[in-house]
Amino acid sequence: MFIYISTIVSANVEIRMESLKIIERKGDELLVQLGKCFRMDARVYGANGEDIGKMMRIMGPTSSPYALVKLKKPDYQESEVKVRC
């Protein structure tokens, strides 16, 4: 089976992604350290751009926030994830 994934970006639209470091994993949840770009219910992507889950809860101090990410599949093994800004 062949799956073709394409992203179309017009000349005046830029899609930015920010990498987030994974702090802890437990089952189908990840604790990630947030950067400058985040929002509740944001989709979270793997290194290859695949949608791997959703940001469920934001916690911690505003100077150094963290997020709880609910994974679609608990077998994600990379050291970071990406979120669209």
C-alpha positions, 0 to 999 in steps of 0.5 A, a space after each residue: 500500500 502506498 500513501 502519499 502525504 503532501 503539504 501545500 504552502 502558498 507563497 505568503 503562508 509559512 507553517 512553523 513547527 517548534 520542537 519540544 523536549 520529552 521529559 517523561 513517558 508513561 503508557 500513552 502519555 508524555 510530559 513535555 517542556 514547552 517553549 514559546 509556542 503552545 495552546 490547549 488541544 494542539 496537535 502534536 507531531 513526530 519527527 516525520 510530521 505524523 500526527 501522534 497525539 494531542 496536548 491535553 493539559 498545561 501545567 507548571 510555572 509560566 516561566 517554564 511551562 510543561 504539557 501533558 500529551 495524550 498519544 494515539 499509540 503508546 509506542 512513540 520512542 523519539 526524544 522530542 515532538 513538534 507542535 505547530 505555531 
